[in-house]
Amino acid sequence: MLHLLLTDPVAWGSVLGILIIVIMCAYYAYMFIHNSGDETK
């Protein structure tokens, strides 16, 4: 199962797509928290 995941380009595309979405969500959450914190100072 793990070997198939590592050798299948379609699986790699799905993993990279999910990883990009998670990184973008974390980035926007960080920016939102950072900007909200600056306004209250």
Backbone torsions as a table, in degrees:
resi	resn	phi	psi	omega
1	MET	NA	-48.8	-179.4
2	LEU	-67.3	-39.0	178.9
3	HIS	-64.1	-39.6	178.5
4	LEU	-64.3	-39.7	179.2
5	LEU	-65.0	-38.7	-177.2
6	LEU	-75.6	-23.1	-176.4
7	THR	-103.7	-5.5	-177.0
8	ASP	-95.2	115.8	-179.3
9	PRO	-64.5	-29.1	178.3
10	VAL	-66.6	-40.7	178.0
11	ALA	-65.5	-39.7	178.3
12	TRP	-62.2	-39.8	177.7
13	GLY	-61.9	-41.2	179.2
14	SER	-67.0	-42.6	-179.8
15	VAL	-64.5	-43.3	180.0
16	LEU	-65.9	-39.0	178.5
17	GLY	-62.9	-44.9	178.8
18	ILE	-65.2	-39.7	-180.0
19	LEU	-63.9	-40.9	178.9
20	ILE	-64.1	-41.6	179.5
21	ILE	-63.5	-42.6	179.8
22	VAL	-64.5	-42.2	179.7
23	ILE	-64.2	-42.0	179.6
24	MET	-64.5	-41.8	178.8
25	CYS	-63.0	-42.6	179.5
26	ALA	-65.5	-38.7	179.8
27	TYR	-64.5	-46.9	179.8
28	TYR	-66.3	-37.1	177.4
29	ALA	-64.3	-41.4	179.0
30	TYR	-64.3	-44.5	-179.9
31	MET	-63.7	-40.4	179.8
32	PHE	-63.6	-45.9	-179.7
33	ILE	-66.4	-41.3	-178.5
34	HIS	-64.4	-45.5	179.9
35	ASN	-68.3	-36.6	178.7
36	SER	-66.4	-37.5	-180.0
37	GLY	-67.4	-35.5	-177.8
38	ASP	-69.8	-33.1	-176.3
39	GLU	-70.0	-31.5	-175.9
40	THR	-82.4	-11.1	-178.8
41	LYS	-77.0	NA	NA
